[in-house]
Structures are given as structure tokens and as C-alpha cells.
Amino acid sequence: MALRNFFLRYQSPLHEFAHVFLRAADEHKIDWRLLPALSIVETGGGKSGTPSNVFGWNSGRTRFASVEAGILFVASRFAQSPIYAGRTAIGILQKYNPARKSYPPKVTKYMLEIAPHPVE
């Protein structure tokens, strides 16, 4: 599985949650590469920051009940929040971290590493 191998390449403990990332992306109709790539940029794939908040959500202050709960929450916010809903992966990234213009290309680099098909 490409996603599991991606996490293993970065020695990320999130390899155990590859199926959760895929399920969340399918359920919320978001690019399946977005959340994994975001986790690598924000916390080194769950190696730093709050253990259950692998995306640095809310500047890392939010504590989720589990890694899985955090994945499902962020996926739902990207799909349903007026801030993110209906946007492409790039549009989501521009809103997620609007202060840094270099942020979307940084995340997209990892998205393309996971799977090389074009990013929206």
C-alpha cells in the first residue's frame, strides 16, 4: 500500500493509521494524499507535537481522544466547514496556513511523493 509505505519511509508511527486516512478521505471526498502530507509537514508524521493532533490543528492546542479521532475530525472540517468546504486541496492549504505562501507547495511536494497524479 502506497500510503503505508510513505509513512514507513519517514519512520512515522502513522503507518498504523493508513487505513483511517483512506477511509476519512473517502467518506469526506477529499484528496486522499492531503491529510498524510499535512501530517508530515506539521508533526513529522506524528513524531512531534501533541500525540493525538498530528496536523497541528488549532496551533497544536487541540487534544483529540485518539489519533483516529483527530484524523476523522480534520477530514470532516475540511469537507464541511464553510472555511474549507468545496475547495481543492490547494485551496484548503491556502486557508489552513494563509500566512505562508510557501506552505501549499511544501505540502504538495509530499502529496506528489505519495502518488504522482496531479494535485487539484
Rosetta silent file (secondary structure, phi, psi, omega in degrees, C-alpha in Angstrom):
SEQUENCE: MALRNFFLRYQSPLHEFAHVFLRAADEHKIDWRLLPALSIVETGGGKSGTPSNVFGWNSGRTRFASVEAGILFVASRFAQSPIYAGRTAIGILQKYNPARKSYPPKVTKYMLEIAPHPVE
SCORE:     score description
SCORE:     0.000 S_00000001
   1 L     0.000  127.945 -175.450    0.000    0.000    0.000 S_00000001
   2 H   -59.292  -42.328 -176.475    1.454    3.322   -1.129 S_00000001
   3 H   -69.092  -43.320  177.866    0.324    5.282    1.918 S_00000001
   4 H   -60.993  -44.057  179.182    1.659    2.829    4.462 S_00000001
   5 H   -64.204  -36.727  176.518    4.999    2.733    2.621 S_00000001
   6 H   -58.830  -50.625  179.469    5.097    6.536    2.537 S_00000001
   7 H   -63.167  -39.937  179.059    4.764    6.720    6.315 S_00000001
   8 H   -63.388  -37.575  178.949    7.323    3.947    6.810 S_00000001
   9 H   -58.827  -33.470  179.272    9.824    5.813    4.600 S_00000001
  10 L   -96.806   11.597 -179.760    9.618    8.711    7.079 S_00000001
  11 L    52.050   41.436 -178.853    9.672    6.366   10.084 S_00000001
  12 L   -91.416  134.906  175.973    6.268    7.703   11.043 S_00000001
  13 H   -67.915   -8.800 -178.525    4.124    5.881   13.579 S_00000001
  14 H   -73.865   -5.486  177.305    1.140    6.848   11.430 S_00000001
  15 H   -57.122  -28.710  178.771    1.740    3.859    9.153 S_00000001
  16 H   -71.354  -13.206 -177.033   -0.621    2.018   11.507 S_00000001
  17 H  -111.256   12.410 -178.178   -3.373    4.502   10.609 S_00000001
  18 H   -53.552  -42.692 -179.341   -3.066    4.413    6.802 S_00000001
  19 H   -64.508  -31.323  179.336   -6.477    2.749    6.543 S_00000001
  20 H   -71.137  -42.461  176.812   -8.028    5.503    8.702 S_00000001
  21 H   -58.142  -44.726 -178.233   -6.597    8.237    6.461 S_00000001
  22 H   -66.871  -43.069  178.812   -8.019    6.476    3.398 S_00000001
  23 H   -62.494  -44.065 -179.298  -11.426    5.908    4.990 S_00000001
  24 H   -63.408  -41.393  179.124  -11.656    9.544    6.120 S_00000001
  25 H   -64.705  -43.041  178.942  -10.735   10.812    2.642 S_00000001
  26 H   -63.920  -47.417 -177.730  -13.313    8.547    1.006 S_00000001
  27 H   -62.298  -34.544 -174.414  -16.072    9.453    3.457 S_00000001
  28 H  -106.306    3.020  175.763  -15.451   13.183    3.094 S_00000001
  29 L    55.096   49.366  174.199  -14.478   13.218   -0.577 S_00000001
  30 L  -116.955  159.147  179.094  -11.134   14.939   -0.098 S_00000001
  31 L   -55.826  123.739 -173.842   -7.845   14.162   -1.820 S_00000001
  32 L   -65.285  -15.384 -179.535   -6.543   11.042   -0.059 S_00000001
  33 L   -89.931  -17.195 -172.999   -2.995   12.417   -0.056 S_00000001
  34 H   -61.117  -56.857 -175.966   -3.814   15.714    1.665 S_00000001
  35 H   -64.505  -42.528  176.772   -4.028   14.670    5.319 S_00000001
  36 H   -60.363  -43.986  179.530   -0.993   12.341    5.256 S_00000001
  37 H   -63.983  -41.472  178.085    1.152   15.022    3.604 S_00000001
  38 H   -60.575  -39.419  179.785   -0.116   17.625    6.049 S_00000001
  39 H   -65.307  -35.097  178.776    0.827   15.369    8.963 S_00000001
  40 H   -67.648  -45.000 -179.674    4.401   15.064    7.687 S_00000001
  41 H   -65.168  -43.725 -173.368    4.779   18.840    7.342 S_00000001
  42 H   -79.503  -40.427 -174.446    3.157   19.678   10.660 S_00000001
  43 H  -134.847   17.832 -177.580    4.439   16.976   13.022 S_00000001
  44 L    64.362   29.085 -179.113    6.886   14.829   11.079 S_00000001
  45 L    76.599   36.854  177.582    4.111   12.275   10.687 S_00000001
  46 L    88.355   10.990 -178.927    3.113   12.241   14.333 S_00000001
  47 L   -89.037  -12.488  178.654    6.655   12.302   15.741 S_00000001
  48 L  -138.097  172.370  178.932    6.331   15.719   17.397 S_00000001
  49 L    79.570 -163.429  178.344    3.645   17.901   18.913 S_00000001
  50 L   -69.035  125.735 -173.582    0.528   16.691   20.692 S_00000001
  51 L   -53.041  -37.049 -177.569    0.371   12.898   20.196 S_00000001
  52 L   -91.713   -7.758 -177.456   -3.257   12.799   19.045 S_00000001
  53 L  -111.099   80.735 -173.050   -3.070   16.021   16.996 S_00000001
  54 L   -82.223    2.829 -179.740   -0.868   15.014   14.068 S_00000001
  55 L  -112.797   -0.993 -175.393   -1.911   18.056   11.984 S_00000001
  56 L    66.855   24.784 -178.162   -1.085   20.859   14.387 S_00000001
  57 H   -56.022  136.067  179.701   -4.804   21.705   14.365 S_00000001
  58 H    59.449   45.277 -178.129   -5.573   24.901   16.303 S_00000001
  59 H    55.041   30.730  177.219   -1.845   25.681   16.507 S_00000001
  60 H    80.480    2.419 -176.218   -1.369   22.282   18.156 S_00000001
  61 L   -80.935  -23.877 -177.543   -3.527   23.155   21.168 S_00000001
  62 L   -75.360  134.676  175.293   -6.371   20.747   20.417 S_00000001
  63 L  -113.136  119.830  178.035   -6.163   17.334   22.040 S_00000001
  64 L   -92.738  159.375 -179.664   -8.201   14.638   20.361 S_00000001
  65 L   -62.596  -27.873 -179.435   -9.306   11.460   22.130 S_00000001
  66 L  -161.750  168.600  174.916   -7.085    9.468   19.762 S_00000001
  67 H   -59.423  -45.020 -179.800   -5.099    9.778   16.542 S_00000001
  68 H   -59.010  -43.860  179.015   -8.052    8.266   14.690 S_00000001
  69 H   -61.034  -39.135  178.281  -10.433   10.826   16.202 S_00000001
  70 H   -65.652  -42.885  178.573   -8.106   13.623   15.078 S_00000001
  71 H   -61.023  -47.847 -177.939   -7.907   12.284   11.527 S_00000001
  72 H   -66.155  -37.999  179.132  -11.679   11.968   11.288 S_00000001
  73 H   -64.673  -50.549 -177.004  -12.269   15.411   12.803 S_00000001
  74 H   -64.411  -40.798  176.743   -9.881   17.256   10.484 S_00000001
  75 H   -59.266  -42.956 -179.180  -11.233   15.412    7.430 S_00000001
  76 H   -67.027  -37.497  178.625  -14.780   16.397    8.411 S_00000001
  77 H   -65.805  -42.283  179.110  -13.765   20.034    8.916 S_00000001
  78 H   -63.111  -32.210 -177.892  -12.090   20.162    5.504 S_00000001
  79 H   -86.129  -31.464 -168.756  -15.255   18.761    3.929 S_00000001
  80 H  -115.303  -23.055 -177.825  -17.942   20.607    5.907 S_00000001
  81 L   -69.793  138.047  176.949  -16.596   23.853    7.359 S_00000001
  82 L   -57.542  -23.900  179.068  -17.512   26.985    5.376 S_00000001
  83 L   -67.525  -38.082 -172.325  -13.828   27.911    5.551 S_00000001
  84 L  -114.426  -28.084 -171.413  -12.714   24.813    3.599 S_00000001
  85 L   -54.472  136.796  176.841  -15.749   23.098    2.032 S_00000001
  86 L    80.495   -0.705 -179.592  -15.771   22.874   -1.746 S_00000001
  87 L   -89.592  155.605  171.652  -12.146   23.892   -2.112 S_00000001
  88 L   -72.468  173.449  176.900   -9.442   21.961   -3.902 S_00000001
  89 H   -57.933  -43.040  178.578   -6.520   20.594   -1.909 S_00000001
  90 H   -63.107  -42.972  178.192   -4.526   23.736   -2.777 S_00000001
  91 H   -61.059  -40.623  176.701   -7.437   25.941   -1.701 S_00000001
  92 H   -61.836  -45.947 -178.621   -7.657   24.113    1.608 S_00000001
  93 H   -64.324  -36.358  178.185   -3.932   24.568    2.186 S_00000001
  94 H   -64.606  -33.677  177.388   -4.112   28.285    1.396 S_00000001
  95 H   -81.580  -33.455 -176.934   -6.766   28.681    4.091 S_00000001
  96 H   -64.312  -39.594 -179.723   -5.116   26.287    6.548 S_00000001
  97 L  -139.265   72.845 -173.632   -1.940   28.326    6.701 S_00000001
  98 L   -69.944  -16.718 -176.997   -2.613   31.658    4.967 S_00000001
  99 L   -75.177  -21.739 -175.928    0.429   33.418    6.426 S_00000001
 100 L  -117.039  109.713  178.501    2.944   31.327    4.468 S_00000001
 101 L   -66.536  -22.461  179.815    2.804   31.360    0.674 S_00000001
 102 L   -80.578   -6.529 -174.980    5.370   28.551    0.646 S_00000001
 103 H   -66.140  -53.110  179.892    3.015   26.277    2.589 S_00000001
 104 H   -55.580  -45.909  178.887    0.906   24.794   -0.246 S_00000001
 105 H   -63.201  -32.904  179.536    3.975   23.838   -2.354 S_00000001
 106 H   -64.495  -45.709  179.262    5.623   22.286    0.691 S_00000001
 107 H   -69.648  -41.895 -177.926    2.604   20.043    1.381 S_00000001
 108 H   -63.067  -30.910  176.240    2.013   19.297   -2.312 S_00000001
 109 H   -56.402  -44.391  178.470    5.572   18.028   -2.609 S_00000001
 110 H   -71.959  -35.715  177.186    4.673   15.248   -0.181 S_00000001
 111 H   -59.544  -42.965  179.555    1.319   14.670   -1.844 S_00000001
 112 H   -69.375  -28.708  176.434    3.112   14.041   -5.143 S_00000001
 113 H   -69.068  -37.204  178.394    5.541   11.736   -3.385 S_00000001
 114 H   -64.115  -48.496  178.851    2.646    9.628   -2.105 S_00000001
 115 L  -153.536  130.292 -170.440    1.151    9.364   -5.593 S_00000001
 116 L   -79.712    2.468  179.683    2.308   11.292   -8.637 S_00000001
 117 L   -68.050  152.337 -173.264   -1.043   12.116  -10.212 S_00000001
 118 L   -57.139  145.426  174.679   -1.652   15.871  -10.444 S_00000001
 119 L   -83.532  143.884 -178.287   -2.875   17.787   -7.442 S_00000001
 120 L   -54.474    0.000    0.000   -6.130   19.689   -7.996 S_00000001
